[in-house]
Amino acid sequence: MHKIDVKLDERRYGIHIGPGCLSLVGELAREALGNRTRQAVIVSNPKVDALYGRSSSGSLAKAGFQPHRFLIGDGERFKSLRTAEALYTFMIEKRIERSDVVVALGGGVIGDLAGFVAATYLRGIRLIQVPTTLLAQIDSSVGGKTAVNHPLGKNLIGMFHQPSLVVIDPETLTTLPPREMQAGLHEAIKYGVIKDRRLFHRIERDVDRLKQFDLDRLVPLIARSCEIKAAVVRRDERENGLRRILNFGHTVGHALEAVTHYRRFLHGEAVGHGMRAASRIAELMGLLSPEDRKAIDNAIARVGTLPGTNSLAQGDIISAMQHDKKAEGGLLAFVLPVEIGRVVVRSDVPPRLIRSALKDTLS
């Protein structure tokens, strides 16, 4: 089992990565939380619960926790204040106390929603992330971002709330639909572009075996992605500077999700489109070579076909981008690659280049 320590000032938590470690979630939770915690609220969706709910609940019960399971709908549109309110009611009725814990069992939607509720219930209780999709394992389960969506934009209502423990079992990926796996690989490409050229080329080389759930390739990919994110979060927990590089592809990506009401794209797919657009902007600004821009496009294409965007109006996408939480002083911030492995954050992108890049990459 790989273990990565995330150290934040006086706080720290462990990321445990290894095949079969889902069966150890109770043992690892007791070690991380101590003996005072009595109740554990497992938040999941019906699909994940049918696969892993009973075993996770059993592992927690064996470690002395009283587990409760709460299920939400499957999809980004359920990451809402309405769903959060239903979970608050459930927890109040179960008399969940400040010393208890929320366990997020599922993908990014589950992790964000459960994390937001954990951050705000009784002014904050502890959280354990048990991600079961590749995208959640390499990205959203690590770093403490929690949020729900608003009709005008994604993740506009949220808090930073670090987990007490992250448990990543790559064997859960074998039950993923191919589309979910591809969405996670698009997010993995992001880490290569922003910080690790070798990782980028490793994904290019191994993409077919990764899509076939080759654990010898997947475990190092997950571990390296978590290492990169943990290192960034250690230096900038609250996204005041360096952490903004993790938003590569997200300015356009979040807009695509919002204008389609979170029904057309998986998050990683929207980010795939967003990375292509950001890379094109970087090329038009003279920051990125045509060769590296083509390499990024080719890597995204090799992962799998992205859902179409032809029916979307460019004006609607740009309008949605104006609500992006990363905007400052009314100016859009873009994470732009200058080479594979290095990016910059720019808020001086001319509107005509934004329009041109969207036309080139989304038409």
C-alpha positions in Angstrom: 0.0 0.0 0.0 1.2 3.5 -0.9 0.8 6.2 1.8 1.1 9.9 1.1 1.1 12.4 4.0 -0.6 15.7 3.4 0.8 18.2 5.9 -1.0 21.5 6.5 0.4 23.7 9.2 -0.3 21.7 12.4 -2.8 19.3 10.6 -2.1 16.3 8.5 -3.9 13.3 7.0 -2.9 10.2 5.1 -3.9 9.1 1.6 -3.8 5.3 1.5 -3.6 3.8 -2.0 -3.7 0.0 -2.7 -5.8 -2.8 -4.1 -8.1 -4.2 -1.5 -7.8 -1.4 1.0 -11.5 -0.7 0.9 -11.9 -3.7 3.2 -9.6 -1.8 5.7 -11.6 1.4 5.8 -12.9 0.8 9.3 -9.4 0.0 10.7 -7.9 3.0 9.0 -10.7 5.2 10.1 -10.4 4.2 13.8 -6.6 4.8 13.6 -7.2 8.3 12.1 -10.1 9.3 14.3 -9.4 7.8 17.7 -11.9 6.2 20.0 -14.4 9.0 20.6 -16.1 8.7 17.3 -19.2 6.5 17.5 -21.3 7.1 14.4 -20.4 7.1 10.7 -22.7 8.4 8.0 -21.9 6.8 4.7 -23.0 9.0 1.8 -23.2 7.3 -1.5 -25.5 6.7 -4.5 -27.5 3.6 -5.4 -25.0 2.2 -7.9 -22.0 2.5 -5.7 -23.9 1.4 -2.6 -25.0 -1.8 -4.4 -21.4 -2.6 -5.1 -19.6 -1.4 -1.9 -22.1 -0.1 0.6 -22.4 -3.4 2.6 -18.7 -4.1 2.7 -17.8 -0.6 3.8 -20.5 -0.6 6.4 -19.3 -3.9 7.7 -15.7 -2.8 7.9 -16.8 0.3 9.9 -19.0 -1.8 12.2 -16.2 -4.2 12.8 -14.0 -1.3 13.9 -16.6 -0.2 16.5 -18.5 2.5 14.5 -22.3 2.6 14.2 -22.8 3.0 10.4 -25.7 4.8 8.7 -26.1 4.9 4.9 -27.6 7.8 3.0 -28.1 7.7 -0.7 -28.4 10.6 -3.2 -29.1 10.6 -6.9 -26.4 9.8 -9.4 -25.2 12.9 -11.3 -23.9 16.4 -11.0 -27.4 17.9 -10.8 -27.9 16.3 -7.4 -24.9 18.2 -6.0 -27.3 20.9 -4.7 -28.5 22.7 -1.6 -31.7 20.7 -1.8 -29.8 17.4 -1.5 -27.6 18.9 1.2 -30.7 19.8 3.2 -32.0 16.3 3.0 -28.7 15.0 4.3 -28.7 17.6 7.2 -32.2 16.3 8.2 -31.1 12.7 8.1 -28.1 13.5 10.3 -30.1 15.5 12.8 -32.7 12.7 13.1 -29.8 10.2 13.7 -28.4 12.5 16.3 -25.0 12.7 14.7 -22.6 14.6 17.0 -19.6 16.8 16.5 -17.3 13.9 17.3 -18.8 11.7 14.6 -17.8 11.4 10.9 -19.1 11.6 7.4 -17.8 9.0 4.9 -18.0 9.9 1.2 -18.2 6.7 -0.7 -18.3 7.4 -4.5 -17.2 9.8 -7.1 -16.6 13.5 -7.2 -20.3 14.5 -6.7 -20.5 12.4 -3.6 -17.2 13.7 -2.2 -18.1 17.3 -2.8 -21.6 17.1 -1.4 -20.7 15.0 1.6 -17.7 17.2 2.3 -19.8 20.4 2.1 -22.3 18.9 4.6 -19.5 17.7 6.9 -18.0 21.2 6.8 -21.2 23.0 7.8 -23.1 20.5 10.0 -22.6 21.6 13.6 -20.0 24.1 12.2 -17.9 21.2 11.0 -17.4 17.5 11.7 -14.8 15.1 10.4 -14.8 13.6 6.9 -13.3 10.5 5.3 -13.1 10.3 1.5 -13.4 6.9 -0.1 -13.4 7.7 -3.8 -14.5 5.0 -6.3 -13.9 6.8 -9.7 -10.6 7.6 -11.2 -11.3 11.3 -11.3 -12.2 11.3 -7.6 -9.2 9.2 -6.7 -6.6 11.4 -8.5 -8.3 14.8 -7.9 -11.4 15.7 -6.0 -10.9 13.5 -2.9 -7.6 15.3 -2.1 -7.2 18.9 -1.0 -10.3 19.8 1.0 -12.4 21.6 -1.6 -16.1 21.0 -0.9 -19.1 22.6 -2.7 -22.6 22.4 -4.2 -23.7 23.8 -7.5 -25.9 26.8 -8.3 -27.9 27.0 -11.5 -25.7 29.9 -12.6 -22.4 28.1 -12.0 -20.6 25.1 -10.7 -19.2 24.9 -7.1 -20.2 28.5 -6.3 -21.3 27.5 -2.8 -18.6 25.8 -0.8 -15.9 25.7 1.9 -12.5 24.3 2.4 -12.7 21.3 4.7 -9.8 18.9 4.7 -10.6 15.2 5.2 -9.2 13.2 8.1 -8.4 10.3 5.8 -8.5 9.3 2.2 -8.8 5.6 1.2 -8.2 4.8 -2.4 -8.8 1.2 -3.7 -8.0 1.0 -7.4 -9.9 -2.3 -7.7 -13.1 -0.2 -7.5 -12.3 1.1 -11.0 -12.9 -2.3 -12.6 -16.7 -1.7 -12.1 -16.6 1.7 -13.9 -18.2 2.3 -17.3 -15.6 3.0 -20.0 -16.9 6.6 -20.2 -16.2 7.3 -16.5 -12.7 5.8 -16.9 -12.0 8.1 -19.8 -13.2 11.1 -18.0 -10.7 10.4 -15.2 -7.9 10.0 -17.7 -8.6 13.4 -19.1 -8.1 14.8 -15.6 -4.9 12.9 -15.2 -3.6 14.6 -18.4 -4.1 17.8 -16.5 -1.4 16.9 -14.0 1.1 16.0 -16.7 0.5 19.4 -18.4 0.7 21.5 -15.3 3.6 19.8 -13.5 5.1 16.6 -14.9 6.1 16.1 -18.5 7.1 12.5 -17.8 3.7 11.7 -16.4 2.1 13.2 -19.5 4.2 11.0 -21.8 3.5 8.0 -19.6 -0.2 8.5 -20.0 0.2 8.8 -23.8 2.2 5.6 -23.9 0.0 3.6 -21.5 -3.5 4.9 -22.3 -4.8 1.6 -23.8 -3.6 -0.4 -20.8 -4.9 2.2 -18.4 -8.4 2.0 -20.0 -8.2 -1.8 -19.5 -7.7 -1.4 -15.8 -4.1 -2.5 -15.7 -3.3 -2.0 -12.0 0.4 -2.1 -12.6 -0.1 1.2 -14.6 -3.0 2.6 -12.6 -1.5 2.5 -9.1 1.5 4.6 -10.1 -0.7 7.0 -12.0 -3.0 7.5 -9.0 -0.1 7.9 -6.6 1.8 10.4 -8.7 -1.3 12.5 -9.3 -2.1 12.6 -5.6 1.6 13.5 -4.9 1.4 16.5 -7.2 -1.9 17.7 -5.8 -0.8 17.2 -2.2 2.4 19.1 -2.8 0.5 22.0 -4.3 -2.1 22.0 -1.5 0.7 22.0 1.1 2.0 25.3 -0.3 -1.4 26.9 -1.0 -4.3 25.4 0.9 -6.8 28.2 0.2 -6.1 28.8 -3.5 -4.5 32.2 -3.0 -1.7 31.6 -5.6 -0.1 28.3 -6.7 -3.2 26.1 -6.3 -4.8 28.0 -9.1 -2.8 25.9 -11.6 -5.0 22.9 -10.7 -7.8 24.7 -12.6 -6.2 24.1 -16.0 -9.1 23.4 -18.4 -11.7 24.3 -15.8 -12.7 27.9 -16.8 -14.2 26.6 -20.0 -15.0 23.2 -18.6 -17.2 24.5 -15.8 -19.0 26.8 -18.2 -19.8 23.9 -20.5 -21.3 22.0 -17.5 -23.4 25.0 -16.5 -24.9 25.7 -19.9 -25.9 22.1 -20.3 -27.4 22.0 -16.8 -24.9 19.3 -15.7 -26.6 16.7 -18.0 -24.4 16.3 -21.1 -20.8 16.2 -19.8 -19.0 14.2 -17.2 -16.6 16.6 -15.4 -13.5 15.1 -16.9 -15.0 15.4 -20.4 -15.8 19.1 -19.9 -12.2 19.6 -18.6 -10.9 17.8 -21.7 -12.7 20.4 -23.9 -11.4 23.1 -21.6 -7.8 22.0 -21.8 -8.0 22.1 -25.6 -9.4 25.6 -25.5 -6.8 26.8 -23.0 -4.0 25.3 -25.0 -5.3 27.0 -28.1 -5.4 30.4 -26.3 -1.8 29.8 -25.1 -0.7 29.1 -28.7 -2.5 32.2 -30.1 -0.8 34.3 -27.4 2.6 33.0 -28.4 3.1 31.2 -25.0 2.9 27.6 -26.3 4.5 26.0 -29.3 2.2 24.5 -32.0 4.0 21.1 -31.4 3.1 21.0 -27.7 -0.4 22.2 -28.4 -0.9 19.4 -30.9 0.6 16.9 -28.4 -2.0 18.0 -25.8 -4.8 17.7 -28.3 -3.6 14.3 -29.4 -3.4 12.9 -25.9 -6.9 14.0 -25.2 -8.1 12.4 -28.4 -6.4 9.2 -27.6 -8.3 8.9 -24.3 -11.6 8.9 -26.1 -14.2 10.9 -28.1 -15.6 13.9 -26.2 -19.3 14.7 -26.3 -20.1 17.2 -29.0 -20.5 20.9 -28.4 -21.8 22.0 -31.8 -25.3 22.8 -30.5 -24.0 25.2 -27.8 -24.0 28.9 -28.5 -20.6 30.6 -28.0 -22.3 33.6 -26.3 -23.9 31.3 -23.7 -20.5 29.7 -22.9 -18.8 33.1 -22.5 -21.7 34.3 -20.3 -21.4 31.3 -18.1 -17.7 31.8 -17.8 -18.4 35.3 -16.3 -19.8 33.6 -13.3 -16.7 31.5 -12.7 -15.5 31.7 -9.1 -11.9 32.2 -10.3 -12.7 35.6 -11.9 -11.1 38.6 -10.3 -12.0 42.2 -10.9 -14.4 41.1 -13.6 -11.6 39.5 -15.5 -11.5 35.8 -16.4 -8.5 33.9 -15.2 -7.0 31.2 -17.5 -4.4 28.6 -16.6 -2.3 28.5 -19.8 0.5 26.0 -20.6 3.8 27.5 -21.7 5.2 24.0 -22.3 4.1 20.5 -21.2 4.9 20.4 -17.5 4.6 24.2 -16.9 1.7 26.6 -16.8 1.0 30.3 -16.0 -2.2 32.0 -14.8 -3.2 34.9 -16.9 -6.2 37.3 -16.6 -5.2 39.5 -19.6 -6.5 37.2 -22.4 -8.1 39.4 -25.1 -11.8 38.5 -25.6 -11.2 38.0 -29.4 -8.7 35.2 -28.6 -11.2 33.6 -26.2 -13.8 33.6 -29.0 -11.3 32.4 -31.6 -10.1 29.5 -29.4 -13.7 28.5 -28.6 -14.5 28.5 -32.3 -11.4 26.5 -33.1 -11.8 23.8 -30.4 -15.6 23.5 -29.8 -17.0 23.8 -33.3 
